[in-house]
Amino acid sequence: MESAIRAGTYAIPVLLLLMAIEFVGYSRDKAPDARRAGVSVRDTATSLSIFVVGRIELLLARFIELPLVAIAASFAPFTLPGSAWWVWVAAIILTEFAFYFRHRMNHRIRLLWAGHSVHHSSRHFNLSTAVRLPCLIPGAFLANVVDVPLALIGIPVWMIFTAHIIILLYQYPLHTERIDRLPRAVEFMFNTPSHHRVHHGANNPYLDKNYGGILIVWDRIFGSYAEEVERVRYGLATNIDTFNPLKANYHEFVSLLRDVRHARTWSGRVGYLVKPPGWHEPVPAVRPGTAPVIGRRRGPEPISSGSLVSVHHSPRGSHAEVS
C-alpha cells in the first residue's frame, strides 16, 4: 500500500511539468481553435486547490477504503505471488474491468455521483482537469465493492491499489484537447483523448459514455461507447459557477442532502441516494377543483385528473413524463 502511494507521489512533478507545457502551448497559439475550451487561470487554480486538499486527506481516504478489500482478501483461499509477471498482467486487466463498473456506478448512483461530479464540474478540458478529484465525500468508498472479487481470487490487496494508480496515471494525459485522433487500431482498443473528451461532454450524444480507464473495449461490449462527432460542451447540466474549491468539492453532496431532507417518503429518500443523478420523487396528481398541497420544495403544477408526473434526469439533463 505504501509503495502504491509513493508511486503516485513521485509522479506529481511530471504531471505538473506536462501541465505547464500544455499551458504554454495554449498561450503561444496565434489563432486559437474556437472549438477548444482552452484553459482558464482561475479554473486551473481551483483544480489544483482541490488536488492539494485531496493529497492532505489521501492517507485517511485509503484508510477508509482499505478495510472493505482487506476483509474480502482474508477469505481468499490463497494469495497469488506478487512477483510473477502474469499476476501483474491479470491484476491490471481485472482491475481495469472493475474500474469500468466502478466508473459507471459513479455516474448512475446519486450518492457516488456526489463525489465524482467534482471531476466533471470544470467547463474546460485540460491536464489540470485530470487532478480535479473529489476528497472526503461520505459514502464514496462504497464504490470499492468492485474490488472485492479481485481480492477473493487471491490478487494481493496492495497490487489492486497499485493497479488503480496505474489506471489513473494512464488517464492523466487523456485530459487534453491538443491531441486529435490516434491511429484507428489504437482508437478501437484503448481509451484516448478523443474518447475521454466524449466522456466529459455534457451534451448529447455524449452523456454517460466511455467509462473505460485504459481500455475502451468494455464500452464497446456493454453499449456505453460513443465516438467524438461534434463539438463537446464540458461541465454539468447546471454549472456551479464557483471557483471556491470547497464549494466545488461539496456542491453536489450538499444538494443530495437537501433532496433527502425534503423527500416526502422514505422510498423517496432512498431513491435520492441510489437512483441516477437528477431523479426526483413522482409528484402526486392534483384533481380538478382541489387546491394543490404546497410542500417545502414546490407545489405540483395543474395536470389532468388521474395523471402522475415523473421527472427523469441524466447527470446533466432532464425530461418529464406524464402517465
C-alpha positions, -999 to +999 in steps of 0.1 A: +000+000+000+028+024+009+046+017-023+014+025-043+010+058-026+047+067-031+044+059-068+016+084-071+035+110-052+067+106-073+046+112-104+035+147-093+065+166-107+060+150-141+023+158-140+030+195-132+056+197-159+032+184-185+006+208-173+029+237-177+039+226-212+003+224-222-004+259-207+025+274-226+012+257-258-021+274-254-005+308-246+015+306-278-014+299-301-017+328-325-050+316-338-068+297-311-092+270-323-127+281-315-138+245-310-115+242-279-124+252-244-088+261-238-075+270-203-085+294-176-062+305-148-089+306-122-103+273-132-068+257-132-062+272-097-095+256-085-085+222-098-050+224-083-065+236-049-089+206-049-059+183-057-038+198-028-066+192-003-070+157-017-033+150-011-037+160+025-065+136+031-052+108+009-040+086+037-073+090+055-092+081+023-071+050+018-076+040+055-114+042+049-112+023+016-088-004+026-109-024+052-135-034+026-110-050+003-088-063+031-117-082+047-125-098+014-089-108+010-089-126+043-115-150+028-094-158-002-083-195-003-048-184-015-028-154-024-012-151-058+025-144-060+031-107-064+065-113-081+050-133-110+046-112-143+014-129-152-002-119-119+006-083-127-010-086-161-040-103-147-043-077-119-042-047-143-067-062-167-091-073-140-087-041-121-094-022-153-125-043-158-136-035-122-128+002-128-152+003-157-181-008-135-169+015-106-168+044-130-203+035-144-216+033-108-202+067-101-223+082-129-255+062-123-258+062-084-265+096-069-246+090-037-214+081-057-221+109-083-220+133-054-182+127-053-175+120-089-193+151-102-164+172-088-142+158-116-168+169-142-175+203-129-149+222-150-161+238-182-126+233-195-108+202-205-070+202-200-045+185-178-055+204-148-089+189-151-073+155-145-063+163-110-097+178-100-105+147-079-130+145-050-119+144-014-137+131+017-171+126+002-191+104+027-201+071+011-177+074-019-157+044-005-186+021-013-176+021-049-147-001-038-171-030-037-160-037-073-125-047-060-139-074-036-140-102-063-103-094-072-093-099-036-113-131-033-094-147-062-061-140-045-048-108-060-028-091-033-046-060-019-015-038-024-014-049-061-051-039-066-045-004-053-013-001-073-032-012-105-058+015-098-030+041-096-016+029-129-050+033-145-054+068-131-019+078-143-027+065-178-058+087-179-039+119-170-026+128-205-060+119-219-074+152-205-064+174-234-078+190-265-044+193-281-042+157-293-066+147-321-074+112-332-048+085-329-044+056-353-075+036-358-063+004-341-054+024-310-087+042-310-105+008-313-088-008-283-076+019-259-090+049-242-077+080-260-080+118-256-109+117-282-128+091-262-122+109-230-134+142-244-167+124-251-168+112-215-166+147-202-193+160-226-224+175-211-243+174-244-259+145-262-249+121-276-221+121-251-239+118-217-228+087-197-205+073-223-169+060-224-163+048-189-131+028-196-098+037-179-071+022-201-093+001-225-123+013-244-134-022-254-155-025-223-177+003-235-180-013-269-191-045-253-215-031-228-231-005-250-217+027-234-194+037-263-198+070-282-175+085-308-165+121-310-186+135-338-195+170-327-181+198-305-180+188-269-196+211-242-178+204-210-192+207-175-225+199-158-261+204-170-263+232-144-229+245-139-219+255-104-204+289-113-178+290-085-140+288-082-142+281-045-125+246-041-146+236-011-179+246-028-168+228-060-159+197-040-191+195-019-218+212-040-234+180-052-232+163-018-250+193-002-276+192-030-281+155-023-286+161+015-311+188+006-331+165-016-331+137+010-342+161+037-371+174+016-383+140+004-419+132+011-415+095+017-388+070+028-388+054-006-381+089-020-352+094+004-337+060-006-343+069-042-323+101-040-294+081-027-294+051-051-312+063-082-294+080-111-284+117-107-313+141-112-340+116-103-369+131-084-399+117-065-430+114-086-453+143-079-488+133-069-516+143-093-539+172-084-576+166-091-596+194-108-612+217-083-588+209-054-561+232-042-525+219-046-507+209-015-476+231-013-446+212+000-414+226+013-398+224-021-425+233-047-462+225-054-474+204-083-485+222-114-521+216-127-523+184-147-551+162-159-570+140-134-555+107-127-521+116-141-487+110-125-457+131-133-422+117-131-391+137-138-362+118-150-327+132-153-294+121-167-264+135-148-266+166-170-301+168-184-337+161-177-371+153-191-407+148-178-431+120-184-468+121-178-487+089-173 
